[in-house]
Amino acid sequence: MPVDLPFACQCGAVEGVLENVSPKAGKRYACYCDDCQAYIFHLKRQVDFLDEHGANEVFQTTPARLSLIKGLDKIAPLQMTKRKIYRWHTTCCLTPIAVTVHTPMLPFVSMHAPLFD
């Protein structure tokens, strides 16, 4: 049965919801890539967003499921490489929110799973 998963940044200035989430609505996985790890270290959030093995857990789904309720003006993208991958975080407390790509040909959003745990 699909559920809505609310989330917020660490300080509460940004809130949103991932709507109609179910196992069929996306995939949860652990990413060990250097870019993900560098991003989390850049924000100084490794304690909260990397597991004991250095994995960044994400839930990948479609952008249509993501709704931002408040704090849109406090969200900024960061590119760690020239590959046009956008890593979205809050400017208020540096909470990682999501990962997207530049092209609409790959419509996905990878939400950082610790936001929901």
DRENVO-909135 format. One line per field, with one value per atom (N, C-alpha, C): residue number from 1; residue in one letter; atom name; x, y, z. Coordinates in steps of 0.05 Angstrom, whole numbers. Layout:
BEGIN
resi NUM:...
resn A:...
name CA:...
X X:...
Y Y:...
Z Z:...
***
This chain:
BEGIN
resi 1:1:1:2:2:2:3:3:3:4:4:4:5:5:5:6:6:6:7:7:7:8:8:8:9:9:9:10:10:10:11:11:11:12:12:12:13:13:13:14:14:14:15:15:15:16:16:16:17:17:17:18:18:18:19:19:19:20:20:20:21:21:21:22:22:22:23:23:23:24:24:24:25:25:25:26:26:26:27:27:27:28:28:28:29:29:29:30:30:30:31:31:31:32:32:32:33:33:33:34:34:34:35:35:35:36:36:36:37:37:37:38:38:38:39:39:39:40:40:40:41:41:41:42:42:42:43:43:43:44:44:44:45:45:45:46:46:46:47:47:47:48:48:48:49:49:49:50:50:50:51:51:51:52:52:52:53:53:53:54:54:54:55:55:55:56:56:56:57:57:57:58:58:58:59:59:59:60:60:60:61:61:61:62:62:62:63:63:63:64:64:64:65:65:65:66:66:66:67:67:67:68:68:68:69:69:69:70:70:70:71:71:71:72:72:72:73:73:73:74:74:74:75:75:75:76:76:76:77:77:77:78:78:78:79:79:79:80:80:80:81:81:81:82:82:82:83:83:83:84:84:84:85:85:85:86:86:86:87:87:87:88:88:88:89:89:89:90:90:90:91:91:91:92:92:92:93:93:93:94:94:94:95:95:95:96:96:96:97:97:97:98:98:98:99:99:99:100:100:100:101:101:101:102:102:102:103:103:103:104:104:104:105:105:105:106:106:106:107:107:107:108:108:108:109:109:109:110:110:110:111:111:111:112:112:112:113:113:113:114:114:114:115:115:115:116:116:116:117:117:117
resn M:M:M:P:P:P:V:V:V:D:D:D:L:L:L:P:P:P:F:F:F:A:A:A:C:C:C:Q:Q:Q:C:C:C:G:G:G:A:A:A:V:V:V:E:E:E:G:G:G:V:V:V:L:L:L:E:E:E:N:N:N:V:V:V:S:S:S:P:P:P:K:K:K:A:A:A:G:G:G:K:K:K:R:R:R:Y:Y:Y:A:A:A:C:C:C:Y:Y:Y:C:C:C:D:D:D:D:D:D:C:C:C:Q:Q:Q:A:A:A:Y:Y:Y:I:I:I:F:F:F:H:H:H:L:L:L:K:K:K:R:R:R:Q:Q:Q:V:V:V:D:D:D:F:F:F:L:L:L:D:D:D:E:E:E:H:H:H:G:G:G:A:A:A:N:N:N:E:E:E:V:V:V:F:F:F:Q:Q:Q:T:T:T:T:T:T:P:P:P:A:A:A:R:R:R:L:L:L:S:S:S:L:L:L:I:I:I:K:K:K:G:G:G:L:L:L:D:D:D:K:K:K:I:I:I:A:A:A:P:P:P:L:L:L:Q:Q:Q:M:M:M:T:T:T:K:K:K:R:R:R:K:K:K:I:I:I:Y:Y:Y:R:R:R:W:W:W:H:H:H:T:T:T:T:T:T:C:C:C:C:C:C:L:L:L:T:T:T:P:P:P:I:I:I:A:A:A:V:V:V:T:T:T:V:V:V:H:H:H:T:T:T:P:P:P:M:M:M:L:L:L:P:P:P:F:F:F:V:V:V:S:S:S:M:M:M:H:H:H:A:A:A:P:P:P:L:L:L:F:F:F:D:D:D
name N:CA:C:N:CA:C:N:CA:C:N:CA:C:N:CA:C:N:CA:C:N:CA:C:N:CA:C:N:CA:C:N:CA:C:N:CA:C:N:CA:C:N:CA:C:N:CA:C:N:CA:C:N:CA:C:N:CA:C:N:CA:C:N:CA:C:N:CA:C:N:CA:C:N:CA:C:N:CA:C:N:CA:C:N:CA:C:N:CA:C:N:CA:C:N:CA:C:N:CA:C:N:CA:C:N:CA:C:N:CA:C:N:CA:C:N:CA:C:N:CA:C:N:CA:C:N:CA:C:N:CA:C:N:CA:C:N:CA:C:N:CA:C:N:CA:C:N:CA:C:N:CA:C:N:CA:C:N:CA:C:N:CA:C:N:CA:C:N:CA:C:N:CA:C:N:CA:C:N:CA:C:N:CA:C:N:CA:C:N:CA:C:N:CA:C:N:CA:C:N:CA:C:N:CA:C:N:CA:C:N:CA:C:N:CA:C:N:CA:C:N:CA:C:N:CA:C:N:CA:C:N:CA:C:N:CA:C:N:CA:C:N:CA:C:N:CA:C:N:CA:C:N:CA:C:N:CA:C:N:CA:C:N:CA:C:N:CA:C:N:CA:C:N:CA:C:N:CA:C:N:CA:C:N:CA:C:N:CA:C:N:CA:C:N:CA:C:N:CA:C:N:CA:C:N:CA:C:N:CA:C:N:CA:C:N:CA:C:N:CA:C:N:CA:C:N:CA:C:N:CA:C:N:CA:C:N:CA:C:N:CA:C:N:CA:C:N:CA:C:N:CA:C:N:CA:C:N:CA:C:N:CA:C:N:CA:C:N:CA:C:N:CA:C:N:CA:C:N:CA:C:N:CA:C:N:CA:C:N:CA:C:N:CA:C:N:CA:C:N:CA:C:N:CA:C:N:CA:C
X 17:0:18:14:30:26:48:47:61:54:67:88:113:134:143:135:144:174:187:215:219:241:249:280:291:319:325:349:357:345:344:334:304:292:263:254:273:266:255:263:254:237:214:196:185:180:168:156:147:135:141:148:150:124:109:82:79:60:53:77:92:116:109:120:116:140:144:166:164:140:137:142:143:146:175:194:222:239:265:284:301:305:323:350:371:398:419:442:465:485:494:513:540:561:588:606:595:612:627:650:667:652:636:621:602:586:567:582:603:618:630:642:654:633:609:587:580:576:568:590:615:637:639:634:635:615:592:571:576:597:603:580:567:544:548:573:579:568:567:556:527:512:483:475:492:483:500:522:537:535:531:530:558:560:586:605:595:612:617:607:611:590:568:547:528:519:499:473:454:429:409:398:379:354:332:309:304:306:304:276:263:236:232:208:202:199:207:205:176:157:128:119:134:126:136:154:166:151:143:130:145:152:164:142:140:119:128:153:163:194:204:233:246:230:241:264:263:284:310:309:332:344:338:349:367:391:410:423:430:444:475:488:517:526:545:556:585:590:616:635:623:639:626:637:626:605:596:578:548:542:515:496:507:492:488:464:458:451:465:461:449:425:409:412:416:419:406:403:392:415:410:430:429:407:404:421:421:435:451:453:469:460:434:422:420:432:429:400:388:360:358:369:364:386:385:403:386:392:379:400:392:409:398:416:410:387:386:368:340:319:293:289:309:308:311:322:325:310:284:268:269:288:289:298:292:302:311:335:344:344:326:323:341:354:371:354:357:340:340:362:361:341:332:311:285:281:256:258:282:286:281
Y -24:0:25:43:67:85:98:117:143:164:190:192:200:202:231:244:272:272:295:298:328:333:360:361:384:387:387:388:386:408:433:455:460:446:448:470:485:507:497:473:461:436:434:411:402:376:366:339:327:300:285:259:241:225:229:219:191:176:150:131:128:111:82:65:36:22:-4:-18:-16:-14:-12:17:37:65:74:56:64:42:49:30:44:29:38:24:38:26:42:29:41:48:73:82:86:75:77:93:108:122:145:152:173:200:205:231:234:213:215:219:204:207:235:245:272:293:290:309:310:287:285:297:290:302:332:341:370:385:373:385:380:364:356:342:324:309:279:270:242:225:236:221:215:233:230:216:217:208:186:177:154:132:107:86:77:57:49:39:33:24:46:70:92:94:80:80:104:115:136:122:118:105:124:117:134:118:132:120:135:121:133:129:151:150:172:178:199:226:248:275:282:271:278:270:252:244:263:281:300:326:334:360:374:399:416:434:433:447:475:476:502:502:526:530:527:528:525:545:569:589:581:560:551:525:519:495:504:492:499:474:476:454:456:434:433:412:419:400:394:369:360:355:348:342:357:353:365:348:327:307:316:340:350:335:326:314:335:341:361:349:357:348:371:367:388:387:409:411:436:438:463:482:507:527:535:528:536:518:492:473:452:455:437:408:405:378:369:346:336:327:335:328:308:314:297:300:281:281:279:296:295:298:295:300:323:333:357:353:329:325:313:323:311:284:275:248:226:234:215:226:224:237:220:226:213:232:225:239:218:221:203:218:210:223:209:224:212:199:172:156:165:174:182:205:219:239:226:201:187:168:160:140:151
Z 0:0:0:-19:-20:4:12:35:27:40:37:59:51:70:73:95:100:107:101:108:115:128:135:138:134:139:169:177:205:222:211:227:223:204:200:181:169:151:124:117:92:98:87:91:64:62:38:43:22:24:-2:1:-22:-22:-44:-45:-58:-48:-59:-63:-41:-42:-36:-52:-48:-61:-56:-69:-100:-111:-140:-150:-132:-140:-143:-137:-138:-127:-123:-113:-91:-70:-49:-53:-53:-56:-41:-38:-25:-47:-48:-68:-54:-65:-55:-72:-92:-111:-97:-108:-97:-97:-117:-119:-96:-90:-68:-41:-37:-12:-10:-32:-32:-26:-37:-32:-3:9:37:55:49:64:60:36:30:48:53:70:99:105:133:147:132:142:141:141:138:161:186:208:204:193:189:163:143:116:104:117:107:128:119:139:147:164:175:153:129:107:87:92:73:52:54:34:39:17:17:8:27:20:8:-15:-29:-38:-42:-54:-81:-103:-129:-140:-149:-159:-179:-187:-206:-192:-205:-194:-187:-201:-196:-168:-155:-127:-106:-113:-94:-93:-69:-65:-43:-48:-27:-15:11:25:34:44:53:50:46:45:18:-3:-30:-35:-23:-27:-12:4:19:7:-18:-31:-54:-55:-75:-88:-113:-126:-123:-124:-123:-143:-161:-179:-170:-165:-155:-179:-202:-226:-250:-273:-298:-311:-298:-310:-309:-301:-300:-281:-259:-238:-217:-210:-190:-163:-143:-116:-100:-91:-79:-48:-36:-7:3:29:41:47:44:50:80:93:122:140:136:154:139:113:96:97:97:96:66:59:32:28:5:-1:-23:-47:-70:-91:-110:-133:-158:-178:-204:-226:-251:-273:-290:-307:-323:-344:-355:-378:-369:-382:-377:-389:-404:-416:-395:-372:-349:-325:-325:-304:-278:-261:-235:-214:-189:-166:-146:-136:-115:-89:-71:-45:-25:-8:13:34:36:53:83:94:122:128:107:112:122:115:121:144:152:173:201
***
